[in-house]
Amino acid sequence: MSGSDGDAKSGAGGAAASAAAEPPRAKIDYPTYYTFKALGLSGAVRAKVMELIRGVLGDAAVGDEAITARPSSAGKYEAVSAHVYLRSEDERRRIYEAFHGEKSFVWYV
């Protein structure tokens, strides 16, 4: 019986570890428009946001009209919003994965 108890405990721990590694799926109906936001040092964020999103969705997916940028009051930082058309949850997750790997971003949502 102790072998069964051990398996149950490791199974529960494994499920908890998997749940912690992968965030819960968003409740979004696709296709849809979605806004990504990033904050970083002024002058570099806009181009990097466009590059990362285009890397997932393709060059035509993000035009200049889909991007807005706002400098911080001191001008050191820049907040960028990108409004894009997503066809799937996979696209959204791949963009966030690309954002996560970008060291020049201070913050993103």
Secondary structure as UniProt FT lines:
FT   HELIX           2..21
FT   STRAND          32..41
FT   TURN            42..44
FT   HELIX           45..57
FT   HELIX           59..61
FT   HELIX           64..66
FT   STRAND          67..71
FT   TURN            73..74
FT   STRAND          77..86
FT   HELIX           89..100
FT   TURN            103..104
FT   STRAND          105..108
//
